Amino acid sequence: MKLSGKDIKKHIMTGISFMIPMVVMAGIMGAIQKAFSWSGVDLSEPLVAGLAYSGYSIGKISDFMAMLGQMNGNGFNWAYAFLCAGVAYSISDRPGIVPGFAIGYFAGGPTKTGFLGALLMGFLIGYFVEWMKSWKLPKALRGLMPVLIIPVVSTAVATFVFFGIFMRPLSYLMLAFQGWIEGLASGSLFIVGAVIGACMGFDMGGPINKTASMAANALYADMPDGIGGCAETAKIIGGMTPAIGVGLAAIIAPKKFTREQKDTAYTCIPMGLCFITEGVLPFVAEDPLRIIPSSMIGSAIASGLAMTWGVNTQAAHGGILVMPLSNNPAMWVLACAIGSVITGVLYAVLKKMPSEEDNKEEEIVDLDIDL
């Protein structure tokens, strides 16, 4: 079975097209919930013993906001399930969705293997299921293939491979990387911030991004009023600038973007403001050698400046909505603006002019999802 670069790109883009709407939903739900909680109204906890969520009251807006927070927390784990299922679907059609979703969920929060784990398993599951579809079974068993044999066997095999082979080394690698970032806290504040920012801008919500995020959270847990709060600012700003920067690049150099790329880039701006870095993933899949350096440089400078200026934010998520919670909102906005402009200008300069073929509208996959 031949696997060309075009095929790999198609499968990755299909997985991303599954993932992005879930990421957007989760991010916006979290932003709404945080805005409500910061208004001074306490959130409810509609979780009572016996029957989960039976304490929910339709007449209490605080209950509703609490559940939006649950959608936010779970949504980012579900996003990896959608990514893995999307890649598997692109390769093997519908039979790949169930095993891809099942394994992809565990690539999220439970195992910390994140984007890399979900992407890798999506390809393995997709090609394994595609091979299973070629099995010559007795006529009596053929009807059971799509509903029983393929989902059960492929999920069992994928579980064995993921948990037995890939999960532990990937998780250990990410934990070691997280420890290294935390160890930088005793050095230059700019270097600490720049490393966090560069990691946030490297893989747009992938394992490096999530590891830097966890390292910032760990520092915040230990020193919330000192370097930990500044690390949270570096994390948030570093995760915002790639998406905002891509949107600015489309404004600066519109002729370098196809119509669909411009539509996607413009939607990256509100996503970036809400701290949804994953909006840049379509550009990473298409043009990684230009967008990744641009975003890493912009995020590193923005986060390094925020740490150097001592901008402390007592929140772990929320994007622009947490800016008023910082000890210096003006410097918070300035650092974010500087990094976003740097990313935007760099990408606008580096990006190649689209060819005539690029300007032709083409469907990546037959989905009702318009990026």
N, C-alpha and C positions, 0 to 999 in steps of 0.2 A: 504494500500500500504506500503510494507516494504521498509525501506531505510537503507541499510548497509553502514558501513564505506568505503567499497570498491566502492559502487555506488557513494558516495559523492566524493571520490578521482577521480573517472573516470570523473564525470561531471566537477569538477574543472580543471582537466588537459585538458579536451577538450576545455573549455573556454580559458585557458591559451594558448593553441595551436592556437586558433583564434587570440589572443591578441598580442603575441610576434612578429610576422612579422610586424604588424602595428607599434609597439613601435620601432623596429629596423629601419624601414623606416623613421619614424619621427625623431629619434635621428640622423641618418646619414645625412638626408637632412639638419637638423639644423647645424650639424658640418661643412658640405660643405659650407653652406651660411655664417657661421661665419668666416671660414677661408678666404673666399673671401673678406668679409667686412673688416677684419683686415689687408688685403693687402694694404689698403689705398684707395681703390676705393669705392666711395659712391654708396649705393644701390638706385635703382630707386623706384618709387612708382607708378606702372602701374594701379592705380585705379582712374578713371576719372568719373566725374558726368555724369549721364544719363545711361550709359551702363558699368556695372562693368567689370574691366579688359580689356576694349577696348583700353586702352593706352599701352597695352603690345606690344612690338616690337620684332620680331624674330631676328632682327639684334643686339639687345642690350643684352650683357651678364649680365648686372646689372639687367635688368628686369627679366631674368631667375632666377638669384640668389634670387631676392626678392620673387619670387613665391615659391622657395624651402623653404624659411623662412615661408611662409604661410602653406606649407605642414607640416612643423615641428610643428607649433603652433596648427593647427587643428588636426594633427595626434594623439597627445596624448589624445585629447578628443574622437576621433574616437576609440582609443584603448579600452576604457571602453565600448563603444557600442559593439565592437567585443567580448569582454569578456562576457558581459551579454547575447548576442545573442548565443555565443558558449555554454554556460551553458544550456540555454533554448533549444538549438538544441539537445544537448546530452540527454536531458530528454524526449523531445516531438517530436524530428525529425524536419523536415523543417517548420512546422507551427509555431514553437517557434521563428524562426529567426527574423521575422518582429517586433513583440512586444518587443523582447529582444533588438534589435538594437535601436528601438525608445526610450525606457526607458534608456538603457545603455548610450546613448549619453548625457542625462541630468545628469547622475551620474558623469560625468566628470567635465568640467569647469563650466557650469552654476550653479550647486547646491553645488559643493565642497564635495559631499559625496564619490566620488572616488571609489577605488577598493572595499571597503566594500559595498557601495550602489549597485554597478553593480553586485557584486557576489550574494548578498542577493536577489535582484530582479530577477536575472537569475534563481534561484531556484524556486521562487514563480511563475514566469511566466511559467517556464517549466512544473511544476506540474498542474498549472491551465489549460494550453493548453491541457495537457495529459488528464485531466478530461473532457474538452470540447469535445475531440475526441470520448468520449464514449456516447455522447448525441444521443438519438434516434429521429431523425428528419424525417419529411415526405420525401418521395423519391424525390419530386420536389426541396427540399432545400439542399439535400446532396451535390449536385455539387457545391453549393455556400460556403460550409464549409471552404475549404482551402484558397479560394481567397477573401472571403468577411466576413463571419460570424466570423471565428476564429481570423483573424488579427484585425478586428474592435473591437469586444467585448473584447478580451484579452488585447488589448492596452488601451481601455477605462478603464477597471477594474484596470490594472496595474498603469495607470496614477492616478486614484483615490487613490490607496493604497500608491504609492510612495510619491506623493506630499502632500497627506492629512495626512499620518501617519509617514512615515519614514524620509522624507527629513529634516524636521525642527529639530527634536532631534539630528540627525546625524550631521547636519550642525552646530548647536549650540555647540555640544560637541567638534567638531573640532576647532571652533573659540575660545572657552574657552581654549582649549589646546594650541592654537597658542598664545593667550594672556599670558599664563603662561610662555611659552618659552621666549617671548619678555621681560617679567618682570625679567628674570634672568640676563639680560644684565648689571645690576648694581652690580653683584657679581663677583665671580672668573671667569676669562676668560677661564680657563681650564674646569670648570663645564659647562659654557655656550656651549662651543664647544663640550664637551662630550655628553651633552643632545641632541644637534642637530644631532651629528653623530650617537648616539644610535637610535634615531628616524628614521634617514635615513636608517639604517641597519635593522630595525625591520620588516617592511612589504613590502620592495622592490617595492616602487612605490605606495603603498596603502595609506589609509587615514592618518595614522600617519606620514609616509614619506612625503606626500604632505603638511601636516600641518606644519611640521618642515621647509620644504622648503619655505612656505609662510611666516613663522615667520622670517626666515633669509632675505627674500626679503624685509619685512617690516623694519627690522633693517637697511638694506642697503639703503632704501629710506630715512630714517631719518639721518643716519650717514655714508655716503658712504666712507669718507676718514678715518673713525675710526673703531669702533667695527662692523659697518655694513658691510664694505668690508671684514673684517676678518670672519664674520658670513657667507658670501657667499663662502669664501674659505672652511670653515668647512662643509657647505652644499654640495659643489661639491665633495670634497675629501671623505666625509662620504658616498656619494652615489656611489662613484667609487669602494671603497675597497671591498664590498661584492662580486661583480662579478669577479673582478681580483683575489680575494682570493679563490673563488671556482675553478677557472682555475688553480691556483697554487696548490691547494689541489689535483687535479687530476694528476698533475705532480709529487708531493711529494709522493703520495700513489696511484699509478695507479691500483693496484690490488684490491682496495676497490671500484672501479667504474666499472660498466658494460661498454660494448663497446658504447652503446648509451649515457650513462651518460658522458663518457669521451668526446665524440664528442660535446655534449652540453656544458660541462665545458670549453672545449678549446675555443668555440665561445664566452664564457662569457668574456674572456680577452679583445678582441677588443671592445666588448659592454661596459665593465666597463671603458675602456679608454675614450670612448665617453660619459660617464656619463649616461649609460642606465642600471639602477639598476634592471629593470624588467627581465633581463636575468636570474636571480637567481630563479625566481618563480617556474620553474619545480622542483627544489631541495627543495624549501619550501613546495610545495604540497606533496612531497614524504617523506621528512625527517625534519619536522619543528623543532623538539625538539633538533636537533644537529646544523642545519645550522643557525637558528635565533640567538641563543646565540653567536655562533662564529662570525657572521657578526656584531652583536651589539657591542661586545667587541672590535673588530678590528676597526670599524668605530668610536666608542667613543674615543679610544686612538688617532687615526689619527686626528680627528677633534679637540680634546682637545689640542693636540700638536700644530696644525696649529694656533689655537687661541692664545695659550700661546706665541708662537714665533712671533705673530703679522703679520702673512702672510696675506696681503690684496690683494684681487682680484677684479678688477673693471669689473666684468661680472657675469651674473646670470646663465649661462649655457655654455656647451661646452667641459667639461672634460679636457683632456690633452691639448687641443687646446688653452685654456685660461691660461695655466700655464705661458707663456711668458708675460702675462699682469700683473702678480702679482709683488709686490715689492721685493719679495725674491724667485725666481724660485727654487733655490737649496733646501730651506727649504720646499717649496711646494711639490717637488718631494719626499723628505725624509719622510715627514709626510705620504704621500700617500703610499709609499713603506713599511713603518713600519706597518701601519694598514693592508695593503694587506697581508703581510707575517704573521702577527698575525692571521688574519682570516683563511688563508690557512693552517697554522700549526694546529690550533685548530680543524678545520673541518677534516683535514687528520687524526688526532688522535682520534676524537670522532666518526667518521663515521664507521659503522659496515661493516664487510666483506659481500659482496653479496652472497646470497644463490644460489644453482643451479637453482632454479626456477626464481630468479631475472635475471640470465644470459641468460635465454631464451628470444629470441626476441618476444615481444608481441605488438600488435597494440592497442592503446588506443581507437581509433575511426577510421572509414574508411575515412580518409582525405588525401589529397595529400600534407600534411605539415609534414616535417621531422625535428623534434627538434634536 
